[in-house]
Amino acid sequence: MFDNLKPSLRRKAFWAIDAFRRPSVRSQLQDLEDQLSAGPQALAGQRERLESLLTHATGSTEHYRPYRGCKELASFPVLQKRHLSEHTDAFQSSAFAGQPLPVMFTSGSTGMPMQFRFSPLKRCRQRAEVIYFSELAGFKLGMRHANVRIIRSKSVFRYWMENQVLFDPSVINEAWLARARKELKHPAMVYLTGYARPISVLASYCLHHGDRPDAFSLSSVVPTAEGLAADERQTIERTFGCRVINRYACQEFGVLAQECPNGKLHLNTASYVFELLSLENDSPAAPGHVGRVVVTDLFSYAMPLIRYDLGDLALLNLEPCPCGNPTPALAELQGRLVEMILDSRGQMLSPFILVNNLREVRGITQFRFLQRTADRYELLLVTAPTFQEEARVKNLLREYLGEKANIFINRVNEIPALHSGKRPYVINEYLKESLRCGSGATLQTGAGNPSPLLGGERILPNPFRALNP
């Protein structure tokens, strides 16, 4: 069915429909192109947009009203996710009261899934960002592509129209891997994006089955939502014979940055104001030192996000990038290192199933999931005082972890960052210990057939790199 319509016709259909949108994606795409190529001259436009946002936020939201008249970003407090989660209504702009705005959920990569409301302008801006940065990665609208992501909101027609194949990695077993491998070998499949860790697993699987780069037509792989270890990246590039291009993005904002050929993450300063703040306080991080990534969204009018602490750590690139891109860049990004989970049967699970389940339970403000052994799991929860949903949460998790899973839920007052400053929401102590001791944990891929995971003959020298905090 996907082959019935050429990519060029799909593009024309998209832009024909977009011509009737107000605002249009094309107008936002043109603005991105203009702003991100303007170099230092773009700072004036950014400053104007920032002043407009601050005036709007202080005049239409309960949270920012006390800062009315403040025109400098540093005058506003740094916004932590927990505060936003507990006082969501205070951030809603009265200018959009009564309007049916779309609701977006975060991935919960810090253990705190939340929901946001976007204006029509913000939604168009997000779509334009994806198009703009995907084109930099060699992908154009209408081309056949695969997305590794847990999402069920699109219709079958929309998947067909976008020429997209979804690989839902909720459970990564032999059937999932075999189907994804077959789809990726389609001669028209040119682009692969989505959760980094399942893509790494898929590359390892293809390599284990003897696939060579000439079996695929991929021009680029763009992992999102979580970080890749160096050996995982090398395996993906070796397996598929194409570049891996890291993208820094999140649901509450959009595309924040994308990697250039020189390995630097160039910031999307057309849509956002970035700050790197000290690990100790809210002052700017010293040059050459790692800082906390704090972002102000210039287009978040329905729910203004000013100086929002993403929970990630980064190092600013201090020298002009040889690629010629004039925008500032990150030399290094830390955080978003998400570990895989094994259920009590030994099957791999995407950690994002936790978010999909826990975000449906009201009263949870933060969590951390730990796998202690092959069948013992612990969930740390920060909740509202009236929370009484432990039994429901256990049942939700047991659907994926299996009936033999030993699940323990502990309510705590706070889930602190690790010594490194990172805030992972999944920690797999079982895999870490298996790797350290060489005990040879195995993955069950279906029909009772074990596939090597750690130790012995591995799919990779380290297919699920135990990312030490």
C-alpha positions as a Markdown table, in Angstrom:
| # | Residue | x | y | z |
|---|---|---|---|---|
| 1 | Met | 0.0 | 0.0 | 0.0 |
| 2 | Phe | 2.9 | 2.4 | 0.8 |
| 3 | Asp | 4.3 | 2.1 | -2.7 |
| 4 | Asn | 1.1 | 3.4 | -4.5 |
| 5 | Leu | 2.1 | 7.0 | -4.0 |
| 6 | Lys | 5.4 | 8.5 | -4.8 |
| 7 | Pro | 7.3 | 10.7 | -2.2 |
| 8 | Ser | 7.0 | 13.8 | -4.5 |
| 9 | Leu | 3.2 | 13.4 | -4.6 |
| 10 | Arg | 3.0 | 13.0 | -0.8 |
| 11 | Arg | 5.0 | 16.2 | -0.4 |
| 12 | Lys | 2.8 | 18.1 | -2.8 |
| 13 | Ala | -0.3 | 16.8 | -0.9 |
| 14 | Phe | 1.1 | 17.9 | 2.4 |
| 15 | Trp | 2.0 | 21.4 | 1.2 |
| 16 | Ala | -1.4 | 21.8 | -0.6 |
| 17 | Ile | -3.2 | 21.1 | 2.7 |
| 18 | Asp | -0.8 | 23.3 | 4.6 |
| 19 | Ala | -1.7 | 26.2 | 2.4 |
| 20 | Phe | -5.1 | 26.4 | 4.2 |
| 21 | Arg | -3.6 | 26.3 | 7.7 |
| 22 | Arg | -3.4 | 29.4 | 9.8 |
| 23 | Pro | -0.7 | 29.6 | 10.9 |
| 24 | Ser | 1.0 | 27.4 | 8.3 |
| 25 | Val | 3.9 | 25.0 | 8.7 |
| 26 | Arg | 5.6 | 26.6 | 5.7 |
| 27 | Ser | 5.7 | 30.0 | 7.3 |
| 28 | Gln | 7.4 | 28.6 | 10.4 |
| 29 | Leu | 9.8 | 26.5 | 8.2 |
| 30 | Gln | 10.8 | 29.7 | 6.3 |
| 31 | Asp | 11.4 | 31.5 | 9.6 |
| 32 | Leu | 13.6 | 28.7 | 10.9 |
| 33 | Glu | 15.7 | 28.8 | 7.7 |
| 34 | Asp | 16.1 | 32.6 | 7.9 |
| 35 | Gln | 16.9 | 32.7 | 11.6 |
| 36 | Leu | 19.3 | 29.8 | 11.8 |
| 37 | Ser | 21.3 | 31.1 | 8.9 |
| 38 | Ala | 21.5 | 34.7 | 10.0 |
| 39 | Gly | 24.3 | 34.2 | 12.6 |
| 40 | Pro | 24.7 | 37.1 | 15.1 |
| 41 | Gln | 22.1 | 39.1 | 13.3 |
| 42 | Ala | 19.5 | 36.7 | 14.6 |
| 43 | Leu | 20.0 | 37.8 | 18.2 |
| 44 | Ala | 17.9 | 40.9 | 17.7 |
| 45 | Gly | 14.9 | 38.8 | 16.6 |
| 46 | Gln | 15.4 | 36.4 | 19.5 |
| 47 | Arg | 15.5 | 39.3 | 21.9 |
| 48 | Glu | 12.3 | 40.8 | 20.5 |
| 49 | Arg | 10.5 | 37.4 | 20.7 |
| 50 | Leu | 11.7 | 36.9 | 24.3 |
| 51 | Glu | 10.4 | 40.3 | 25.4 |
| 52 | Ser | 7.0 | 39.5 | 23.8 |
| 53 | Leu | 6.9 | 36.1 | 25.6 |
| 54 | Leu | 7.8 | 37.7 | 29.0 |
| 55 | Thr | 5.1 | 40.4 | 28.6 |
| 56 | His | 2.5 | 37.7 | 27.7 |
| 57 | Ala | 3.4 | 35.3 | 30.5 |
| 58 | Thr | 3.4 | 38.0 | 33.2 |
| 59 | Gly | 0.1 | 39.4 | 32.0 |
| 60 | Ser | -1.8 | 36.1 | 31.5 |
| 61 | Thr | -0.6 | 33.4 | 34.0 |
| 62 | Glu | -0.9 | 33.2 | 37.7 |
| 63 | His | 2.7 | 31.9 | 38.2 |
| 64 | Tyr | 4.4 | 34.7 | 36.3 |
| 65 | Arg | 2.2 | 37.5 | 37.3 |
| 66 | Pro | 4.4 | 38.6 | 40.2 |
| 67 | Tyr | 7.2 | 39.3 | 37.7 |
| 68 | Arg | 5.2 | 41.8 | 35.6 |
| 69 | Gly | 7.5 | 44.6 | 34.4 |
| 70 | Cys | 10.6 | 42.3 | 34.4 |
| 71 | Lys | 12.3 | 42.4 | 31.0 |
| 72 | Glu | 15.5 | 40.5 | 31.8 |
| 73 | Leu | 15.4 | 36.7 | 31.8 |
| 74 | Ala | 17.7 | 36.4 | 34.8 |
| 75 | Ser | 14.9 | 38.1 | 36.9 |
| 76 | Phe | 12.7 | 35.0 | 36.5 |
| 77 | Pro | 13.1 | 31.9 | 38.7 |
| 78 | Val | 14.4 | 28.7 | 37.3 |
| 79 | Leu | 11.5 | 26.3 | 36.8 |
| 80 | Gln | 11.8 | 22.8 | 38.2 |
| 81 | Lys | 9.7 | 19.9 | 36.8 |
| 82 | Arg | 8.3 | 19.0 | 40.2 |
| 83 | His | 6.9 | 22.5 | 40.7 |
| 84 | Leu | 5.4 | 22.6 | 37.3 |
| 85 | Ser | 3.8 | 19.2 | 37.8 |
| 86 | Glu | 2.3 | 20.2 | 41.2 |
| 87 | His | 1.0 | 23.6 | 39.9 |
| 88 | Thr | 0.1 | 23.0 | 36.3 |
| 89 | Asp | -3.0 | 25.3 | 36.3 |
| 90 | Ala | -0.9 | 28.3 | 37.4 |
| 91 | Phe | 1.0 | 28.1 | 34.1 |
| 92 | Gln | -2.0 | 28.0 | 31.8 |
| 93 | Ser | -2.5 | 31.3 | 29.9 |
| 94 | Ser | -5.8 | 33.0 | 30.4 |
| 95 | Ala | -5.5 | 34.2 | 26.8 |
| 96 | Phe | -6.4 | 30.6 | 25.7 |
| 97 | Ala | -9.1 | 29.9 | 28.2 |
| 98 | Gly | -11.9 | 27.8 | 26.7 |
| 99 | Gln | -10.0 | 26.9 | 23.6 |
| 100 | Pro | -9.7 | 23.2 | 22.7 |
| 101 | Leu | -5.9 | 22.9 | 22.7 |
| 102 | Pro | -4.1 | 19.6 | 22.0 |
| 103 | Val | -2.6 | 17.9 | 25.0 |
| 104 | Met | 0.9 | 16.5 | 24.8 |
| 105 | Phe | 2.6 | 14.2 | 27.2 |
| 106 | Thr | 6.3 | 14.2 | 28.0 |
| 107 | Ser | 8.4 | 11.1 | 27.7 |
| 108 | Gly | 9.1 | 11.2 | 31.5 |
| 109 | Ser | 12.9 | 10.8 | 31.0 |
| 110 | Thr | 13.5 | 12.1 | 34.5 |
| 111 | Gly | 10.8 | 10.0 | 36.1 |
| 112 | Met | 8.2 | 12.8 | 36.0 |
| 113 | Pro | 5.8 | 12.5 | 33.1 |
| 114 | Met | 3.7 | 15.6 | 32.6 |
| 115 | Gln | 1.2 | 17.0 | 30.2 |
| 116 | Phe | 1.2 | 20.3 | 28.3 |
| 117 | Arg | -1.2 | 22.3 | 26.1 |
| 118 | Phe | 0.1 | 23.8 | 22.9 |
| 119 | Ser | -1.3 | 26.6 | 20.8 |
| 120 | Pro | -1.8 | 26.1 | 17.1 |
| 121 | Leu | 1.3 | 28.2 | 16.5 |
| 122 | Lys | 3.4 | 26.0 | 18.8 |
| 123 | Arg | 2.2 | 22.8 | 17.1 |
| 124 | Cys | 3.0 | 24.3 | 13.6 |
| 125 | Arg | 6.4 | 25.3 | 15.0 |
| 126 | Gln | 7.1 | 21.8 | 16.2 |
| 127 | Arg | 6.2 | 20.3 | 12.8 |
| 128 | Ala | 8.4 | 22.8 | 11.0 |
| 129 | Glu | 11.3 | 22.0 | 13.3 |
| 130 | Val | 11.0 | 18.2 | 12.6 |
| 131 | Ile | 10.9 | 19.0 | 8.8 |
| 132 | Tyr | 13.8 | 21.4 | 8.9 |
| 133 | Phe | 16.2 | 19.2 | 11.0 |
| 134 | Ser | 15.1 | 16.0 | 9.1 |
| 135 | Glu | 16.1 | 17.6 | 5.8 |
| 136 | Leu | 19.5 | 18.4 | 7.3 |
| 137 | Ala | 19.8 | 14.7 | 8.0 |
| 138 | Gly | 18.9 | 13.8 | 4.4 |
| 139 | Phe | 15.2 | 13.1 | 4.7 |
| 140 | Lys | 12.4 | 14.8 | 2.8 |
| 141 | Leu | 8.7 | 14.7 | 3.4 |
| 142 | Gly | 7.1 | 11.7 | 1.7 |
| 143 | Met | 10.1 | 9.4 | 1.8 |
| 144 | Arg | 9.5 | 6.0 | 3.4 |
| 145 | His | 10.8 | 5.9 | 6.9 |
| 146 | Ala | 10.5 | 4.0 | 10.2 |
| 147 | Asn | 9.8 | 5.4 | 13.7 |
| 148 | Val | 10.7 | 3.3 | 16.8 |
| 149 | Arg | 8.3 | 4.8 | 19.3 |
| 150 | Ile | 5.4 | 3.9 | 21.6 |
| 151 | Ile | 2.5 | 5.9 | 20.1 |
| 152 | Arg | -1.0 | 5.0 | 19.2 |
| 153 | Ser | -2.6 | 8.4 | 18.4 |
| 154 | Lys | -2.2 | 8.3 | 14.6 |
| 155 | Ser | -4.7 | 6.8 | 12.2 |
| 156 | Val | -3.8 | 4.1 | 9.6 |
| 157 | Phe | -4.5 | 6.7 | 6.9 |
| 158 | Arg | -2.0 | 9.1 | 8.4 |
| 159 | Tyr | 0.7 | 6.5 | 8.6 |
| 160 | Trp | 0.1 | 5.7 | 4.9 |
| 161 | Met | 0.0 | 9.4 | 3.9 |
| 162 | Glu | 3.3 | 10.1 | 5.8 |
| 163 | Asn | 4.9 | 6.9 | 4.4 |
| 164 | Gln | 5.8 | 5.9 | 7.9 |
| 165 | Val | 6.2 | 2.5 | 9.4 |
| 166 | Leu | 5.8 | 2.3 | 13.2 |
| 167 | Phe | 8.0 | -0.1 | 15.3 |
| 168 | Asp | 6.4 | -0.1 | 18.7 |
| 169 | Pro | 9.1 | -1.3 | 21.1 |
| 170 | Ser | 6.9 | -2.0 | 24.2 |
| 171 | Val | 8.1 | -5.6 | 24.0 |
| 172 | Ile | 11.2 | -6.4 | 22.1 |
| 173 | Asn | 11.0 | -10.1 | 21.2 |
| 174 | Glu | 12.0 | -12.3 | 18.3 |
| 175 | Ala | 8.8 | -11.4 | 16.4 |
| 176 | Trp | 9.4 | -7.7 | 16.8 |
| 177 | Leu | 13.0 | -7.9 | 15.8 |
| 178 | Ala | 12.3 | -10.1 | 12.7 |
| 179 | Arg | 9.5 | -7.8 | 11.5 |
| 180 | Ala | 11.6 | -4.6 | 12.0 |
| 181 | Arg | 14.5 | -6.2 | 10.2 |
| 182 | Lys | 12.4 | -7.2 | 7.2 |
| 183 | Glu | 10.8 | -3.7 | 7.0 |
| 184 | Leu | 14.2 | -2.0 | 7.1 |
| 185 | Lys | 15.4 | -4.0 | 4.1 |
| 186 | His | 12.7 | -2.5 | 1.9 |
| 187 | Pro | 14.6 | -0.8 | -0.9 |
| 188 | Ala | 12.6 | 2.5 | -0.4 |
| 189 | Met | 13.3 | 2.7 | 3.4 |
| 190 | Val | 15.7 | 5.6 | 3.7 |
| 191 | Tyr | 15.4 | 6.9 | 7.2 |
| 192 | Leu | 15.1 | 5.5 | 10.7 |
| 193 | Thr | 14.4 | 7.5 | 13.8 |
| 194 | Gly | 13.1 | 6.9 | 17.4 |
| 195 | Tyr | 14.2 | 5.6 | 20.7 |
| 196 | Ala | 17.9 | 5.1 | 20.7 |
| 197 | Arg | 18.2 | 1.9 | 22.8 |
| 198 | Pro | 15.8 | -0.2 | 20.8 |
| 199 | Ile | 17.5 | 0.9 | 17.5 |
| 200 | Ser | 20.8 | -0.3 | 19.0 |
| 201 | Val | 19.2 | -3.6 | 19.8 |
| 202 | Leu | 17.8 | -3.9 | 16.3 |
| 203 | Ala | 21.2 | -3.1 | 14.8 |
| 204 | Ser | 22.8 | -5.8 | 17.0 |
| 205 | Tyr | 20.1 | -8.3 | 15.9 |
| 206 | Cys | 20.7 | -7.6 | 12.2 |
| 207 | Leu | 24.5 | -7.9 | 12.6 |
| 208 | His | 24.0 | -11.2 | 14.5 |
| 209 | His | 22.1 | -12.5 | 11.6 |
| 210 | Gly | 24.9 | -11.7 | 9.1 |
| 211 | Asp | 23.4 | -8.6 | 7.5 |
| 212 | Arg | 25.7 | -6.3 | 5.6 |
| 213 | Pro | 25.2 | -2.6 | 4.8 |
| 214 | Asp | 24.3 | -3.3 | 1.2 |
| 215 | Ala | 21.1 | -5.1 | 2.5 |
| 216 | Phe | 19.8 | -1.7 | 3.5 |
| 217 | Ser | 19.0 | 1.6 | 1.8 |
| 218 | Leu | 19.1 | 3.8 | 4.9 |
| 219 | Ser | 20.8 | 7.2 | 4.4 |
| 220 | Ser | 20.7 | 8.2 | 8.1 |
| 221 | Val | 19.6 | 7.1 | 11.6 |
| 222 | Val | 18.4 | 9.7 | 14.0 |
| 223 | Pro | 18.1 | 8.5 | 17.6 |
| 224 | Thr | 16.0 | 10.5 | 20.0 |
| 225 | Ala | 14.7 | 10.5 | 23.6 |
| 226 | Glu | 17.8 | 8.8 | 25.1 |
| 227 | Gly | 21.5 | 8.7 | 24.7 |
| 228 | Leu | 23.7 | 6.3 | 22.8 |
| 229 | Ala | 26.9 | 4.8 | 24.1 |
| 230 | Ala | 29.9 | 5.0 | 21.7 |
| 231 | Asp | 29.9 | 1.3 | 20.9 |
| 232 | Glu | 26.2 | 1.3 | 20.2 |
| 233 | Arg | 26.6 | 4.1 | 17.8 |
| 234 | Gln | 29.5 | 2.3 | 16.0 |
| 235 | Thr | 27.4 | -0.8 | 15.7 |
| 236 | Ile | 24.5 | 1.0 | 14.2 |
| 237 | Glu | 26.7 | 2.8 | 11.6 |
| 238 | Arg | 28.5 | -0.5 | 10.8 |
| 239 | Thr | 25.3 | -2.5 | 10.4 |
| 240 | Phe | 23.3 | -0.1 | 8.3 |
| 241 | Gly | 26.2 | 1.7 | 6.5 |
| 242 | Cys | 25.0 | 5.2 | 7.2 |
| 243 | Arg | 25.5 | 8.1 | 9.6 |
| 244 | Val | 24.0 | 8.3 | 13.0 |
| 245 | Ile | 22.9 | 11.9 | 13.7 |
| 246 | Asn | 22.1 | 12.6 | 17.3 |
| 247 | Arg | 19.1 | 14.9 | 17.9 |
| 248 | Tyr | 18.3 | 16.6 | 21.1 |
| 249 | Ala | 14.5 | 16.9 | 21.4 |
| 250 | Cys | 11.7 | 16.6 | 23.9 |
| 251 | Gln | 7.9 | 16.6 | 23.9 |
| 252 | Glu | 7.4 | 19.7 | 26.0 |
| 253 | Phe | 9.5 | 21.8 | 23.5 |
| 254 | Gly | 10.4 | 20.2 | 20.2 |
| 255 | Val | 13.8 | 19.9 | 18.4 |
| 256 | Leu | 16.4 | 21.7 | 20.6 |
| 257 | Ala | 19.6 | 20.7 | 18.7 |
| 258 | Gln | 21.0 | 18.4 | 16.1 |
| 259 | Glu | 24.4 | 17.1 | 15.5 |
| 260 | Cys | 26.6 | 18.4 | 12.6 |
| 261 | Pro | 29.2 | 16.3 | 10.7 |
| 262 | Asn | 31.8 | 17.5 | 13.2 |
| 263 | Gly | 29.9 | 15.9 | 16.1 |
| 264 | Lys | 28.6 | 19.2 | 17.7 |
| 265 | Leu | 25.0 | 19.7 | 18.7 |
| 266 | His | 24.0 | 23.0 | 17.1 |
| 267 | Leu | 21.2 | 24.7 | 19.2 |
| 268 | Asn | 17.9 | 25.8 | 17.8 |
| 269 | Thr | 18.2 | 29.4 | 18.8 |
| 270 | Ala | 15.4 | 30.4 | 16.4 |
| 271 | Ser | 12.8 | 28.8 | 18.8 |
| 272 | Tyr | 14.5 | 28.7 | 22.2 |
| 273 | Val | 16.8 | 30.6 | 24.6 |
| 274 | Phe | 19.4 | 28.3 | 26.2 |
| 275 | Glu | 21.3 | 28.8 | 29.4 |
| 276 | Leu | 23.9 | 26.5 | 31.1 |
| 277 | Leu | 23.7 | 27.0 | 34.8 |
| 278 | Ser | 26.0 | 25.9 | 37.6 |
| 279 | Leu | 25.4 | 22.5 | 39.3 |
| 280 | Glu | 25.5 | 24.3 | 42.7 |
| 281 | Asn | 23.2 | 27.3 | 42.1 |
| 282 | Asp | 21.4 | 29.2 | 39.4 |
| 283 | Ser | 24.3 | 31.3 | 38.2 |
| 284 | Pro | 25.8 | 30.7 | 34.8 |
| 285 | Ala | 28.2 | 27.8 | 34.5 |
| 286 | Ala | 31.8 | 28.8 | 34.2 |
| 287 | Pro | 33.3 | 28.5 | 30.6 |
| 288 | Gly | 34.5 | 25.0 | 30.0 |
| 289 | His | 32.5 | 23.6 | 32.8 |
| 290 | Val | 29.4 | 21.3 | 32.6 |
| 291 | Gly | 26.2 | 23.0 | 33.3 |
| 292 | Arg | 22.5 | 22.3 | 33.7 |
| 293 | Val | 20.5 | 22.8 | 30.5 |
| 294 | Val | 17.8 | 25.5 | 31.1 |
| 295 | Val | 15.5 | 26.4 | 28.3 |
| 296 | Thr | 13.0 | 29.2 | 27.5 |
| 297 | Asp | 10.5 | 28.4 | 24.8 |
| 298 | Leu | 9.8 | 31.5 | 22.6 |
| 299 | Phe | 6.6 | 29.9 | 21.2 |
| 300 | Ser | 5.0 | 28.5 | 24.4 |
| 301 | Tyr | 2.2 | 31.0 | 24.7 |
| 302 | Ala | -0.6 | 28.7 | 25.8 |
| 303 | Met | 1.6 | 27.4 | 28.6 |
| 304 | Pro | 4.7 | 29.6 | 29.0 |
| 305 | Leu | 7.9 | 27.8 | 30.0 |
| 306 | Ile | 10.5 | 30.2 | 31.1 |
| 307 | Arg | 13.9 | 29.0 | 32.4 |
| 308 | Tyr | 12.7 | 25.4 | 32.4 |
| 309 | Asp | 15.4 | 23.0 | 33.9 |
| 310 | Leu | 15.4 | 19.9 | 31.6 |
| 311 | Gly | 17.4 | 17.8 | 34.0 |
| 312 | Asp | 20.2 | 17.3 | 31.5 |
| 313 | Leu | 23.9 | 18.3 | 31.7 |
| 314 | Ala | 25.9 | 19.8 | 28.9 |
| 315 | Leu | 29.2 | 21.4 | 28.0 |
| 316 | Leu | 29.2 | 24.4 | 25.7 |
| 317 | Asn | 31.4 | 24.3 | 22.6 |
| 318 | Leu | 33.7 | 27.4 | 23.0 |
| 319 | Glu | 35.2 | 27.5 | 19.5 |
| 320 | Pro | 33.6 | 28.2 | 16.1 |
| 321 | Cys | 32.5 | 24.9 | 14.5 |
| 322 | Pro | 34.4 | 24.0 | 11.4 |
| 323 | Cys | 31.1 | 22.9 | 9.7 |
| 324 | Gly | 30.2 | 26.6 | 9.2 |
| 325 | Asn | 26.9 | 26.6 | 11.1 |
| 326 | Pro | 26.8 | 30.0 | 12.9 |
| 327 | Thr | 24.6 | 28.9 | 15.7 |
| 328 | Pro | 26.0 | 28.0 | 19.2 |
| 329 | Ala | 26.7 | 24.4 | 19.8 |
| 330 | Leu | 27.1 | 21.9 | 22.6 |
| 331 | Ala | 30.4 | 20.0 | 22.7 |
| 332 | Glu | 28.8 | 17.3 | 24.9 |
| 333 | Leu | 25.4 | 16.4 | 26.2 |
| 334 | Gln | 24.9 | 14.2 | 29.3 |
| 335 | Gly | 21.8 | 12.7 | 30.7 |
| 336 | Arg | 18.9 | 10.9 | 29.0 |
| 337 | Leu | 20.8 | 7.6 | 29.4 |
| 338 | Val | 17.9 | 5.2 | 29.7 |
| 339 | Glu | 18.4 | 1.6 | 30.5 |
| 340 | Met | 16.5 | -1.4 | 29.1 |
| 341 | Ile | 14.3 | -3.6 | 31.3 |
| 342 | Leu | 14.0 | -7.4 | 31.4 |
| 343 | Asp | 10.7 | -8.9 | 32.4 |
| 344 | Ser | 10.5 | -12.0 | 34.6 |
| 345 | Arg | 10.6 | -14.2 | 31.5 |
| 346 | Gly | 13.8 | -12.5 | 30.2 |
| 347 | Gln | 12.2 | -10.5 | 27.4 |
| 348 | Met | 13.4 | -7.0 | 26.8 |
| 349 | Leu | 11.0 | -4.2 | 27.4 |
| 350 | Ser | 11.2 | -0.5 | 26.4 |
| 351 | Pro | 11.5 | 1.7 | 29.5 |
| 352 | Phe | 9.0 | 4.0 | 28.0 |
| 353 | Ile | 6.2 | 1.6 | 28.7 |
| 354 | Leu | 6.5 | 2.8 | 32.3 |
| 355 | Val | 5.7 | 6.3 | 31.2 |
| 356 | Asn | 2.7 | 5.1 | 29.1 |
| 357 | Asn | 1.3 | 3.3 | 32.1 |
| 358 | Leu | 2.2 | 5.6 | 35.0 |
| 359 | Arg | 1.0 | 8.8 | 33.3 |
| 360 | Glu | -2.5 | 7.5 | 33.4 |
| 361 | Val | -2.4 | 7.3 | 37.2 |
| 362 | Arg | -3.2 | 10.6 | 38.9 |
| 363 | Gly | -1.2 | 11.7 | 41.9 |
| 364 | Ile | 2.2 | 10.5 | 40.8 |
| 365 | Thr | 4.7 | 13.4 | 40.5 |
| 366 | Gln | 8.0 | 11.5 | 40.2 |
| 367 | Phe | 9.3 | 8.0 | 40.0 |
| 368 | Arg | 12.3 | 5.8 | 39.7 |
| 369 | Phe | 12.2 | 2.2 | 38.6 |
| 370 | Leu | 14.9 | -0.3 | 39.7 |
| 371 | Gln | 15.5 | -3.8 | 38.5 |
| 372 | Arg | 17.2 | -5.6 | 41.4 |
| 373 | Thr | 17.4 | -9.2 | 40.1 |
| 374 | Ala | 15.9 | -11.3 | 37.2 |
| 375 | Asp | 12.5 | -11.1 | 38.8 |
| 376 | Arg | 12.6 | -8.5 | 41.5 |
| 377 | Tyr | 11.6 | -4.9 | 40.8 |
| 378 | Glu | 11.3 | -1.7 | 43.0 |
| 379 | Leu | 9.4 | 1.4 | 42.1 |
| 380 | Leu | 10.1 | 4.6 | 44.1 |
| 381 | Leu | 7.2 | 7.0 | 44.0 |
| 382 | Val | 6.7 | 10.6 | 44.9 |
| 383 | Thr | 3.0 | 11.1 | 45.2 |
| 384 | Ala | 0.3 | 13.4 | 46.4 |
| 385 | Pro | -0.6 | 12.8 | 50.1 |
| 386 | Thr | -4.0 | 11.3 | 49.1 |
| 387 | Phe | -2.5 | 8.8 | 46.7 |
| 388 | Gln | -4.0 | 5.3 | 47.1 |
| 389 | Glu | -3.3 | 3.6 | 43.8 |
| 390 | Glu | -0.4 | 1.2 | 44.7 |
| 391 | Ala | -2.5 | -1.9 | 43.8 |
| 392 | Arg | -3.4 | -0.4 | 40.4 |
| 393 | Val | 0.2 | 0.5 | 39.7 |
| 394 | Lys | 1.3 | -3.1 | 40.6 |
| 395 | Asn | -1.3 | -4.6 | 38.2 |
| 396 | Leu | -0.3 | -2.3 | 35.4 |
| 397 | Leu | 3.4 | -3.2 | 35.7 |
| 398 | Arg | 2.7 | -6.9 | 36.1 |
| 399 | Glu | 0.9 | -7.0 | 32.7 |
| 400 | Tyr | 4.4 | -6.4 | 31.2 |
| 401 | Leu | 6.8 | -7.8 | 33.8 |
| 402 | Gly | 4.9 | -11.1 | 34.1 |
| 403 | Glu | 3.0 | -12.9 | 36.9 |
| 404 | Lys | 6.2 | -14.1 | 38.5 |
| 405 | Ala | 7.5 | -10.6 | 38.9 |
| 406 | Asn | 8.1 | -9.5 | 42.5 |
| 407 | Ile | 7.2 | -5.8 | 42.5 |
| 408 | Phe | 7.8 | -3.6 | 45.5 |
| 409 | Ile | 6.5 | 0.0 | 45.7 |
| 410 | Asn | 8.0 | 2.5 | 48.1 |
| 411 | Arg | 6.6 | 6.0 | 48.5 |
| 412 | Val | 9.4 | 8.5 | 49.3 |
| 413 | Asn | 9.5 | 12.3 | 49.8 |
| 414 | Glu | 12.1 | 12.9 | 47.1 |
| 415 | Ile | 14.1 | 11.1 | 44.4 |
| 416 | Pro | 17.5 | 12.9 | 44.4 |
| 417 | Ala | 19.9 | 13.1 | 41.5 |
| 418 | Leu | 22.8 | 10.7 | 41.5 |
| 419 | His | 26.3 | 11.8 | 42.4 |
| 420 | Ser | 26.9 | 12.6 | 38.7 |
| 421 | Gly | 24.0 | 15.0 | 38.7 |
| 422 | Lys | 22.0 | 12.8 | 36.4 |
| 423 | Arg | 18.4 | 11.8 | 37.1 |
| 424 | Pro | 17.7 | 8.5 | 35.4 |
| 425 | Tyr | 14.2 | 7.1 | 35.9 |
| 426 | Val | 15.3 | 3.5 | 35.1 |
| 427 | Ile | 18.3 | 1.8 | 36.8 |
| 428 | Asn | 18.9 | -1.9 | 36.0 |
| 429 | Glu | 21.2 | -3.2 | 38.7 |
| 430 | Tyr | 20.7 | -6.7 | 37.5 |
| 431 | Leu | 22.3 | -6.1 | 34.1 |
| 432 | Lys | 25.1 | -4.0 | 35.7 |
| 433 | Glu | 25.9 | -6.8 | 38.0 |
| 434 | Ser | 25.7 | -9.4 | 35.3 |
| 435 | Leu | 28.1 | -7.4 | 33.2 |
| 436 | Arg | 30.5 | -6.9 | 36.0 |
| 437 | Cys | 30.6 | -10.5 | 37.0 |
| 438 | Gly | 30.3 | -11.9 | 33.4 |
| 439 | Ser | 27.4 | -14.1 | 34.6 |
| 440 | Gly | 25.9 | -14.3 | 31.1 |
| 441 | Ala | 22.3 | -13.1 | 31.5 |
| 442 | Thr | 20.2 | -14.1 | 28.5 |
| 443 | Leu | 17.3 | -12.6 | 26.6 |
| 444 | Gln | 14.4 | -14.8 | 25.7 |
| 445 | Thr | 13.4 | -13.9 | 22.1 |
| 446 | Gly | 10.4 | -16.3 | 21.8 |
| 447 | Ala | 9.6 | -20.0 | 21.5 |
| 448 | Gly | 11.8 | -20.5 | 24.6 |
| 449 | Asn | 15.0 | -19.8 | 22.7 |
| 450 | Pro | 17.6 | -17.7 | 24.6 |
| 451 | Ser | 19.6 | -15.1 | 22.8 |
| 452 | Pro | 22.9 | -14.0 | 24.3 |
| 453 | Leu | 22.7 | -10.7 | 26.2 |
| 454 | Leu | 25.7 | -10.4 | 28.4 |
| 455 | Gly | 28.6 | -12.7 | 28.6 |
| 456 | Gly | 29.5 | -15.6 | 26.4 |
| 457 | Glu | 28.9 | -15.0 | 22.7 |
| 458 | Arg | 27.1 | -11.7 | 22.8 |
| 459 | Ile | 25.2 | -10.0 | 20.0 |
| 460 | Leu | 27.6 | -7.1 | 20.6 |
| 461 | Pro | 30.6 | -6.9 | 22.8 |
| 462 | Asn | 28.3 | -4.9 | 25.0 |
| 463 | Pro | 24.8 | -4.7 | 23.4 |
| 464 | Phe | 23.1 | -3.0 | 26.4 |
| 465 | Arg | 25.9 | -0.9 | 27.7 |
| 466 | Ala | 25.5 | -0.6 | 31.5 |
| 467 | Leu | 25.7 | 3.1 | 31.7 |
| 468 | Asn | 27.4 | 3.7 | 35.1 |
| 469 | Pro | 26.0 | 6.8 | 36.7 |
